[in-house]
Amino acid sequence: MGNPAHPVSIPYAEGENSLYGGGLSIGLGVEYDGNDNLFELLNDAGDDNALAPGDGSDSDDGQIGDNIQDIIGAINPTPEQEAELAALVEEVADKAVSLGAFLVTSVTGLNAKAFVSADVPILISTDSIGAWTFGANTSVTTNLRGLNDPIVFDKDLALSTLEAIYELDPTDPVTEYKLDSTTITVDPLTGDTEFVFENNSATVTRAAQITEVSLGYSHKVWQKEDNKIYVGVKPKYMDVGLSNSFIFIADIEDAKDIFDALDKSNFKYSQDFSMDLGAIWSGKQYQVGVTLTNINEPDFQFPEIDLSGITNPDIRQAILDTQT
């Protein structure tokens, strides 16, 4: 059934001038690579309170252990105060390295796919009419992909920017310092310091439900001794339902969230026609065939993902590349 020209090349039983057949096939499978402890890592990522959910607008921030109230308002900071500020920057840098390595481990190279399919082929072949085939098959495929947004933290830039802390007065309002993908918040009154990494690392889960109904015809067009040429054509009607979901790593409270998002998502259905062509050269001891599948290359679009909270252009482009 793979090559549209093949059905007519199937030899008849001795003394027969026709061939009839039917069948049923089912298949299922799982492809998996990436991390053996994927879901444990994702669960840990969701629990990490230094990674802001979504676009980083949540106030669930990481806490810096040192209180810096004693360096606020210092006109001429002492070496001890400068060392304390450097220690604060080093603490955030260590967290950035740790969290960045964690994200690389949890999502880089992550790929998982599961599918289930069923196929019902029917064949009618006679000397007079050639070979006719009817096929109906349906399949459901899901795919999980990880997207990593590296955490960038420049210690030198952070140190020079945070030197403005010296100029704060205890009566000043809570002040934020924006450093690449990191925001550090200082409360001059209490000296408490918090930080948050705005990060777009995420998983994209897609699903496709594809139903095809086909009617194929194949015929022998040339013969010389034991050499024969068969050609075939198979037009197909395609009904395709597509669904996708995008979840920030920081929004995953439990790995089950990924499957819940997929289960609750709505499929977007569209229909189109396609066609396969095939040819076979058959000799006494061999066959050589060629198949052209979906020669008109029909396109089907996944539902659009809301990109409003995604700040990393590479992540945005990676999502757009998966929309067709």
C-alpha positions as CSV (number, residue, x, y, z in Angstrom):
1,M,0.0,0.0,0.0
2,G,3.0,2.3,0.4
3,N,3.8,2.6,-3.3
4,P,0.6,3.4,-5.3
5,A,2.0,1.3,-8.2
6,H,2.6,-1.8,-6.2
7,P,-0.9,-3.4,-5.9
8,V,-1.1,-4.3,-9.6
9,S,2.4,-5.9,-9.5
10,I,1.3,-8.5,-6.9
11,P,1.2,-11.9,-8.8
12,Y,-2.0,-13.9,-8.9
13,A,-2.2,-17.4,-7.6
14,E,-1.6,-20.0,-10.3
15,G,-4.6,-20.4,-12.6
16,E,-6.3,-17.2,-11.2
17,N,-6.8,-13.9,-13.1
18,S,-7.8,-11.8,-10.1
19,L,-6.8,-10.9,-6.5
20,Y,-8.9,-9.7,-3.6
21,G,-7.7,-8.7,-0.1
22,G,-8.5,-6.8,3.0
23,G,-6.9,-6.2,6.3
24,L,-6.6,-4.3,9.5
25,S,-3.4,-3.0,11.1
26,I,-2.9,-1.1,14.3
27,G,0.2,0.4,15.7
28,L,1.4,2.3,18.7
29,G,4.8,3.6,19.8
30,V,6.8,5.9,22.0
31,E,10.0,7.8,21.1
32,Y,11.9,9.2,24.1
33,D,15.2,11.0,24.5
34,G,16.5,13.7,26.8
35,N,16.5,13.1,30.5
36,D,15.6,10.0,32.3
37,N,14.5,12.1,35.3
38,L,12.7,14.6,33.1
39,F,9.5,15.0,35.2
40,E,11.4,15.2,38.5
41,L,13.5,18.0,37.0
42,L,10.4,19.9,35.8
43,N,8.7,19.5,39.2
44,D,11.8,21.0,40.8
45,A,11.9,23.8,38.3
46,G,8.3,24.8,39.2
47,D,9.2,24.8,42.9
48,D,12.2,27.1,42.4
49,N,11.1,30.5,43.7
50,A,13.9,32.4,42.1
51,L,12.4,31.8,38.6
52,A,9.5,34.1,37.9
53,P,6.4,32.4,36.4
54,G,5.6,33.4,32.9
55,D,7.0,36.8,32.0
56,G,8.4,37.5,35.4
57,S,5.6,39.7,36.6
58,D,4.9,37.5,39.7
59,S,6.3,38.6,43.0
60,D,7.4,35.2,44.0
61,D,11.1,36.3,44.3
62,G,14.3,34.8,45.5
63,Q,15.7,36.0,48.8
64,I,19.2,37.2,49.3
65,G,20.5,36.2,52.7
66,D,22.5,39.3,53.5
67,N,20.8,42.4,54.8
68,I,22.4,45.5,53.2
69,Q,20.9,48.2,55.3
70,D,24.3,49.2,56.7
71,I,25.6,50.2,53.3
72,I,22.5,52.3,52.2
73,G,23.2,56.0,52.4
74,A,27.0,55.6,52.5
75,I,28.5,58.6,50.7
76,N,32.0,57.2,50.8
77,P,31.6,53.5,51.2
78,T,34.3,51.7,53.2
79,P,36.2,48.7,51.9
80,E,34.0,46.5,54.1
81,Q,30.8,47.9,52.6
82,E,32.2,47.5,49.1
83,A,33.0,43.9,49.9
84,E,29.5,43.3,51.2
85,L,28.0,44.6,47.9
86,A,30.4,42.4,46.0
87,A,29.3,39.4,48.1
88,L,25.7,40.2,47.2
89,V,26.5,40.3,43.5
90,E,28.4,37.0,43.9
91,E,25.4,35.4,45.6
92,V,23.1,36.2,42.7
93,A,25.7,35.2,40.2
94,D,26.1,31.8,41.9
95,K,22.3,31.4,41.7
96,A,22.3,32.3,38.0
97,V,24.9,29.7,37.2
98,S,23.1,27.0,39.2
99,L,19.7,27.8,37.8
100,G,21.1,28.2,34.3
101,A,22.7,24.8,34.5
102,F,19.5,23.3,35.8
103,L,17.5,24.7,32.9
104,V,20.0,23.3,30.4
105,T,19.8,19.9,32.0
106,S,16.0,19.8,32.2
107,V,15.0,21.0,28.7
108,T,18.0,20.9,26.3
109,G,17.6,18.0,23.9
110,L,14.3,17.1,25.4
111,N,12.1,15.3,22.9
112,A,9.3,12.8,23.4
113,K,6.6,11.5,21.1
114,A,3.8,9.0,21.3
115,F,1.5,7.8,18.6
116,V,-1.3,5.4,17.9
117,S,-2.7,4.5,14.5
118,A,-5.2,2.2,12.7
119,D,-5.3,1.3,9.0
120,V,-7.9,-0.6,6.9
121,P,-6.7,-1.4,3.4
122,I,-8.8,-3.1,0.7
123,L,-7.5,-4.4,-2.6
124,I,-9.3,-5.5,-5.8
125,S,-7.1,-6.5,-8.7
126,T,-8.0,-8.1,-12.1
127,D,-6.4,-8.5,-15.5
128,S,-9.1,-6.3,-17.1
129,I,-9.4,-3.4,-14.7
130,G,-6.0,-3.2,-13.1
131,A,-5.8,-2.8,-9.3
132,W,-8.0,-0.6,-7.2
133,T,-7.3,0.0,-3.5
134,F,-9.3,1.7,-0.8
135,G,-7.7,2.8,2.4
136,A,-8.9,4.5,5.5
137,N,-6.5,5.3,8.4
138,T,-6.4,7.5,11.4
139,S,-3.6,8.3,13.8
140,V,-3.0,10.5,16.8
141,T,0.5,11.7,17.6
142,T,1.7,13.8,20.5
143,N,5.1,15.5,20.8
144,L,6.8,17.2,23.7
145,R,9.7,19.5,23.1
146,G,11.9,21.6,25.5
147,L,13.0,25.1,24.8
148,N,15.9,26.6,26.8
149,D,16.3,30.3,27.4
150,P,19.9,30.8,28.8
151,I,20.2,32.9,32.0
152,V,22.5,35.9,31.4
153,F,24.1,37.6,34.4
154,D,27.1,40.0,34.1
155,K,28.7,40.4,37.5
156,D,30.7,43.5,36.5
157,L,27.6,45.2,35.1
158,A,25.6,44.2,38.2
159,L,28.3,45.6,40.5
160,S,28.5,49.0,38.8
161,T,24.7,49.3,38.6
162,L,24.2,48.3,42.2
163,E,26.7,50.9,43.4
164,A,23.6,53.2,43.3
165,I,22.6,51.5,46.5
166,Y,25.1,53.7,48.3
167,E,23.1,56.8,47.3
168,L,19.8,55.5,48.7
169,D,18.2,57.0,51.8
170,P,16.3,54.8,54.2
171,T,13.2,57.0,53.5
172,D,13.4,56.2,49.7
173,P,10.8,53.8,48.2
174,V,11.5,50.2,47.3
175,T,13.9,50.4,44.3
176,E,14.4,47.9,41.4
177,Y,17.6,47.4,39.5
178,K,17.2,45.8,36.0
179,L,20.2,43.7,34.9
180,D,19.8,41.7,31.7
181,S,17.3,39.0,32.6
182,T,17.6,39.7,36.3
183,T,15.7,42.2,38.5
184,I,17.1,43.0,42.0
185,T,14.8,44.8,44.4
186,V,16.0,46.7,47.5
187,D,13.9,48.0,50.4
188,P,16.0,50.9,51.8
189,L,14.0,51.0,55.0
190,T,14.6,47.4,56.0
191,G,17.7,46.6,53.9
192,D,15.9,43.4,52.5
193,T,17.0,42.4,49.0
194,E,15.2,40.2,46.6
195,F,15.9,39.0,43.1
196,V,14.1,37.3,40.3
197,F,15.2,35.8,37.0
198,E,12.9,36.5,34.0
199,N,13.2,33.4,31.9
200,N,11.4,32.0,28.9
201,S,12.4,28.3,29.2
202,A,9.4,26.3,28.4
203,T,7.9,23.1,27.0
204,V,5.8,23.0,23.8
205,T,3.4,20.1,23.6
206,R,1.7,19.4,20.2
207,A,-0.9,16.9,19.1
208,A,-2.1,15.9,15.6
209,Q,-5.1,13.8,14.8
210,I,-5.0,12.8,11.1
211,T,-7.6,10.9,9.2
212,E,-7.0,9.9,5.6
213,V,-9.3,8.3,3.1
214,S,-7.8,7.2,-0.2
215,L,-8.8,5.6,-3.5
216,G,-5.9,4.3,-5.5
217,Y,-5.4,2.9,-9.0
218,S,-2.4,1.1,-10.5
219,H,-1.9,-0.4,-14.0
220,K,0.8,-2.1,-16.0
221,V,1.9,0.3,-18.8
222,W,4.8,-1.6,-20.5
223,Q,6.2,-5.1,-20.7
224,K,9.1,-6.7,-22.6
225,E,9.8,-10.3,-21.7
226,D,10.4,-10.3,-17.9
227,N,10.6,-6.6,-17.6
228,K,7.5,-4.6,-16.7
229,I,6.6,-1.1,-15.7
230,Y,3.7,-0.3,-13.4
231,V,2.4,3.1,-12.4
232,G,-0.1,4.1,-9.8
233,V,-1.9,7.1,-8.4
234,K,-3.6,7.6,-5.0
235,P,-5.7,10.7,-4.3
236,K,-6.4,11.2,-0.6
237,Y,-8.9,13.2,1.5
238,M,-7.3,14.5,4.7
239,D,-9.0,15.6,7.9
240,V,-6.5,17.0,10.3
241,G,-7.0,18.2,13.8
242,L,-4.1,20.1,15.5
243,S,-3.5,21.3,19.0
244,N,-0.6,22.8,20.9
245,S,0.2,24.2,24.3
246,F,3.1,26.3,25.6
247,I,4.0,26.2,29.3
248,F,6.8,28.2,30.9
249,I,9.0,26.0,33.1
250,A,8.4,28.3,36.0
251,D,4.6,27.8,35.6
252,I,4.9,24.0,36.0
253,E,3.9,23.2,39.5
254,D,3.8,19.5,38.7
255,A,4.7,17.6,35.5
256,K,1.1,16.6,35.3
257,D,0.4,20.2,34.2
258,I,1.9,19.4,30.8
259,F,-0.6,16.6,30.2
260,D,-3.5,18.6,31.6
261,A,-2.8,21.4,29.2
262,L,-2.8,19.0,26.3
263,D,-5.9,17.2,27.4
264,K,-7.9,20.4,27.9
265,S,-6.8,22.0,24.7
266,N,-9.1,22.2,21.7
267,F,-8.2,20.7,18.3
268,K,-8.3,23.0,15.3
269,Y,-9.6,21.0,12.3
270,S,-9.1,21.6,8.6
271,Q,-9.5,19.5,5.5
272,D,-7.6,19.2,2.2
273,F,-6.9,16.9,-0.7
274,S,-3.6,15.3,-1.5
275,M,-2.1,12.8,-3.9
276,D,0.6,10.2,-4.0
277,L,2.3,8.9,-7.2
278,G,4.3,5.7,-7.7
279,A,6.1,3.7,-10.4
280,I,7.8,0.3,-10.4
281,W,10.2,-1.3,-12.8
282,S,10.0,-5.1,-12.3
283,G,12.5,-7.6,-13.6
284,K,12.8,-11.3,-13.3
285,Q,14.9,-11.1,-10.1
286,Y,14.3,-7.6,-8.8
287,Q,12.0,-4.6,-8.4
288,V,12.9,-1.0,-8.3
289,G,10.3,1.5,-7.2
290,V,9.8,5.2,-6.5
291,T,7.1,7.0,-4.6
292,L,6.1,10.6,-4.4
293,T,4.0,11.4,-1.4
294,N,1.7,14.4,-1.0
295,I,2.9,15.9,-4.2
296,N,0.8,19.1,-3.6
297,E,2.3,19.5,-0.1
298,P,-0.9,20.6,1.8
299,D,-0.3,22.8,4.8
300,F,-2.1,22.6,8.1
301,Q,-1.8,25.3,10.8
302,F,-1.6,24.7,14.5
303,P,-3.6,27.1,16.7
304,E,-1.6,30.2,17.4
305,I,0.3,30.4,20.7
306,D,0.1,33.6,22.7
307,L,3.5,35.1,22.4
308,S,2.8,38.2,24.5
309,G,4.8,37.0,27.6
310,I,7.8,35.7,25.6
311,T,10.7,38.2,25.6
312,N,13.4,36.1,24.1
313,P,13.3,36.4,20.3
314,D,14.9,33.0,19.8
315,I,12.2,31.3,21.8
316,R,9.5,33.2,19.9
317,Q,11.0,32.1,16.5
318,A,11.3,28.5,17.7
319,I,7.6,28.5,18.5
320,L,6.7,30.1,15.1
321,D,8.7,27.4,13.4
322,T,6.4,24.8,14.8
323,Q,3.1,26.3,13.7
324,T,2.8,24.5,10.4
